[in-house]
Amino acid sequence: MRDVRATVADLYASGETFAVATVIDTYKSAPRAAGASMLVRSSGEVVGSVSGGCVEGAVYEEALEVIRTGVPVRRTYGVSDEDAFSVGLTCGGTLHLFVEPIGRDTYRGLDAVLDSIEEHRPVAVATIVSDPSDAGRVGRRRLVWPDSAEGDLGEGGERLSAALDDDVRGMLAQGTTGLLHYGVDGQRRGDELEVFVESFAPAPRMLVFGAIDFAAAVADLGTYLGYRVTVCDARPVFATARRFPTAEEVVVKWPHVFLDEIVDQIDRRTVICVLTHDPKFDVPVLKRALGTEAGYIGAMGSRRTHDDRMERLREAGVSEEALARLHSPIGLDLGARTPEETAVSIVAEMVGSRWGGSGRELRETTGRIHRDAPLPPLIPAGFGHSRG
């Protein structure tokens, strides 16, 4: 639901009933991952996508029917189906979807979920999407936070609730979204009952040091990609909210001092971009950054600046192993010139680093286009619990 959250919040507040189709599982080269959502209003308006255009027409009709009947449905689209080519899923994969009506009567507690997401508090929603023993339980859900849970799973659901609360918290700690299987009474040894768990881990952080024009472009793209962007610079004349309107916060402090203050919030999902290319700023902050778990650390500068910076970092006691983590000069070789083009090269390198991409043109590569993440995203340590 993260894809369509803003529209969901507006419609839910208005009292309107609408439908949301969510990818709950995939197989092979499915175009979108579990958790991708498409919203359909009774008026016919569509927001979001579940397949990038492959099956939206068929899902649209299912969504309108769900709004009319009030009954959720589970659907599968794939090349093995006789209607695969008619709905356009010709990529060789399979999509499993859950289409449900949403309104104040059918989804109590959604406002609490939306509030948690807005406040960067981790929350997961566990929804029964298939129950061969009791079709009436399909669509019932459990809302799970690190320290609490709520939601009625129907008659005899106490055992299932207990199992879910434990399992879902494990997924939430890792930020994982996907299916769980149980026996009809919640037994872990069974698989008749399907429960879809959608984890809403707090958005990953992007820390941009250096309040320059390139930083503004990087902050814009970082926000677009779903990061919580912080821009930090010691110079108050440059570090202003007006210059960085898309950043969540603009901090006026020496970069290494600010990094020390938030070091317990940095995890493997965090990206750090040092764009100051001034030794008095970037050497202290890079020394501290390279001692954290941040998944991506990059620094801007010419090759001469890079060589000088590496020597200064060695003199400051940074090991060769730590220096090997540094992306410097920052970005991919795209021939970028403008701040905006340079920002594209930087975030492209970030994405490639996150997912293990080669950075080469796809036509020059073989194998799967969409890779599994080499490292699972983590909840920042500051949230204090034990992530898809």
N, C-alpha and C positions, 0 to 999 in steps of 0.2 A: 504493500500500500504506500510505501515511501514515495514511489513515482508520482502518485496522484494525491498526495497528502493535503496540499493546500485546497484543492477542489473538494475533497472529502470533508474537510473541516467546515467549509462554507455551507455545503449542502446539508450536512448533519445539523449544523446550528439552525438552519432555516426550517428543519422538520421534514424536508423532502425525502422520499424514498427513492433510491437509485440502486444500480447493480454494479458490482465490482467483480471482474474476472481476474483470477490470479494464477500464475504458473506455479504449480505445486511440485512438479517433478519433470525431469527431462531425460532424454536418452540420445546418445550420439550427438550429431551436429545440430541440436536445437538452437534456434536463433537467439533466444533470451533465457536467462537463468531463473531458477526458482525465486519467487518474490516479485517478479515483474507483473505489473497490474495495468488493467484497462478499465476505466469507469464509463458507464453508459447511463444517461439520464432518461427519464420517461419521454422527454421531448425529442430524444434521438441524438443529443449532443454526445460526443465521444472525447474522452481525455485519456492519454496514455496509450500504451501498446503492449501486447503480449508476445508478438512474434516479428515485429518490424514490418508488418504488412502481409505476412503469409496467410494467417487464418482469421484475421480481424473480422472479415465479412461474416463468417460462420459464428464467431463468438458474439458478434453484435446481435444477431438474431436470438441466440441463447439468452443473452442478457435482457433483452426486451421481454422474453417469455418469463424469465425469472421475476422481473418486476411485476408482470401481470399475475402470476400465480403465487408469488411469495415463497416458492419452494426452491432451495438451492440445488444445484446439479454438479456432478463431476463428469468431465468430458476428456476424451483422449483424441489427439490428432497426430497422424503419422503416415509415412509412406506405405505402411502395410495395410492401411485402411483403403477400402475401395473408393472412398471419396477424397483420398489424399490430394490428387491433382485438382479436383474441383475446388478445394479450399486453398490450394496454392502452397502447401507445405512440401516443396520438392527438394529441400536441402538434405534429406536423408535422415533427419532426426524425428523424434517424437516429443510431443508436448502433452502433459497432463494438466488440466485446468480445473479450477473450482470456481463456479459462478454463483454468487449469492446476492440476495437483496439486502440492502443496508438502510436502516432508518432508526429512529429513536426506539421503536418497539422491537426491532429485530437484533439490534446491537447495543445493548445497554453496557455502558462503561467505555464506549469509544472515546468520549470526551477525556476520560482519564488517560487513555493511551496517547491521544494527541497531545495532551499537556505534558506527559513524560517525554515525548519526542522533542517537543519545543524546548523543554528545559534541560535537554541533554541527559536525561536519566534513563538508564537501560530498562527496557520492558519487552516482553515477548507475548505473542498471541498464539494460543494453541487451539486449533479448530478441528473438530471431527469432520472429515470429508468423506468417509465411507464407513458404514456399519451394517453388515449383512443381517445382523440379528435384530436391529431396531432402526428403521429408516428415520424415525422421528428424532433420533439423536443427531442426525447429520446437520451441521451448521451450529451446534452448540459449541461454546468456546470457554476457555479458561485464560484469564489475564494473569501473567506471572511477572513479578518484580523480584529483585534479589532477596528481599526480606518479607514479601507478602504475596498473596494470590487471591483471586476471586473468580467466580463463575460456576454456574450450575451445569453439570454434565448429565443431568437426568437421573432417573431412578437407579440406585445401585452404583452411582458414579464415584463413591468415596474412594474405592481402591484405585480407580483410574486417576482420580485427582491427585492422590498421593504419589503415584508413579510419575505422573506428568510433571508435578511440581519439581521433583528431583531432576528428572531428565531435561526438562526445559531450562532449568537454571544452569545446567551444564552447557547447553547450547547457547544460552544467553551470554555466558561468560566468554564464549568464543565468537559470539556474533553470528552463529550459524543459523541458516534458514533451510528447512527441508522436512521430509516426512519421518514420522515415527510409527511403529507398528506394535500393536498389543493384542492380547486376547480380548474377547468381548467384555470381560469384566475387569480389564486392566492388567491381566497377567503378562509379564514380560516375555514369556515363552511362546505366546501366541502371535499371530500376524493378521487376524481377520479384520481388526479395527485399524483404520488409517487416521492419523492425526497430523495435520500440517502445522508446523511451528514457524512463525515468522518473527525473527529477532530484530529488534530495533536498537542496535548498539549505538551509543553516541557517535556522532560523525567524527571521523579522524581529523587531526589537527594539521594545519599547515602554518609553519612559522617562517615569516619572511623578514629577514634582517637587512635593513638598508632602505630608506624611504626615497627611492629614486623612481624615475618614470618606468623603468623596467619592472620595478616592484609592483606598481599599480596594475600593469598588464598581467603579471603573474597572479596577483591577488584576485583579479577578475576571473581568470580561468580556474583558479583554485576553488573559488566559490561556486562556479558553474559545475565543477566536478563533484561538489558535495562536501568539500572540506570546510572546517571552521578555521577561518583565516585570521591570523594575527600579524600585523605589521609592527615592527619595533625598530626604533632609531633613537639615538641619544640627542638628536638635534630637533628641538621643538618647532623650529620654523618649517621643517620639512615633514615631520610626523604629525599630520593633522587628519582628522576624520574627513574633511572636505576633499583632500587629495586621494583618499582611499575609501570611497563610498561603499564598496562591496565587502570590505573587510569587517569581520565581526567586532574587532577591537583594534585600536591603534595605541601603542604604548610608547611613551617617551622615557627611555632608560637606556643605559649602556647594554648592548645585546647580551654580553656574558652574565651581567647581573640579573637581567630578566630571566635568562635561561636557568640560572641557578634556582630562582624562585619557583619555577614550574617544572623542575626536572622530574618530579614524581608523577607528572601527567603525561610524560612522553613514553610511547610504546612503539611497537613495530609498525603501526599504521601511520605514525607521525612522519611528515616530510619537513625538512629544514632547508631553506634556500638562503644562502648568505650572499647578498648582492652588493655589499658595501665596497668591495675591492679596495679596501684601505686597511693596511696591516694593524693599525691600532684598534680597529673594530673587529676585523675578521679572524685574526689569530686567536685572541682570547675566547671568542664564541665558538670557533671551530674546535679548539682544544676540548672544550666542555661538551660540545655536540657529539664528537667522536667517541666520547665515553658513555653515551646513552644507547638505548635500544632503537633509536629512530631508524625506520626502514629505508629512508633516503636522505642523504646529506649532500648538497651540491653547493659549489662556490663559483661566483662569476669572476672573470678576469682574463686578460690575455695570457698567452703561453709564458711570457716573461714573468707576469704577475704570479702565475701558477708556480713556476719554478722557485721564485723568491718565497712564496707562501709556504711551500713544502719544506724548504730549508728552515724557515722560522718555526714551523710546527715541530720539526725534528729537534731543533734547539730547545724548544719548550718541553721536550720529553715525550712527544707523541710517538707511539711505536709504528713500525712499518705495517704491521697488521691492521692497525686502526686507520692509517693513511690510505690503505687499499680500499677502504669503504667510501672514500671521498670522490664524488663526481666533480672533477675539476680539470679543465674548464667545464662549466655546467652546460648541459643540454646536448642534443643530437646535432649532427652536421647537416642542417637543412639549408645552409646558405642564408640564414635569417639576417635581416638588416634592421628592421624597425623594432621598437619595444614589443609590439604585439606579436610579430613573427618570432622574436626571441623567446617570448613566453610560451609559444606553441612548441618550440624545440625543447624547452625545459620541462613542460608537463608531459611531452611525449616520452622523454627519458624517464620521468617519474613513473608513468604507466608501464613502460617496458620493464623497469626495474621491479615493479610490484608483481607483475605477472610472468616475468621470465622471458619476455620477448627479445628478439634478436636486434630489433631496430632496422632490419633490412626491409626492402620492398617485399610485400607478400608474394608477388609473382616469382620471386627468387627463392622462396622457401617451400618446404613440403611438410606434410603431416597436418595435424589439427591446427586450425586457425585460433580457436579459443582455448587457452591453456588454463590448467588449474593453478591456483595461487601457490607459490612455493612456500609461503609462510602464512598461517592463519592470522587474520586481524585480531587484535586484542583490545579488551576494554581498558581504558586508561587506569592506572593503579589508583588514582585518586577516587575512583568510584567504590573501592573497598569491598569487592566481592570476588568469590572464588572462581562472549561468545561461542551468514552463513551463508 
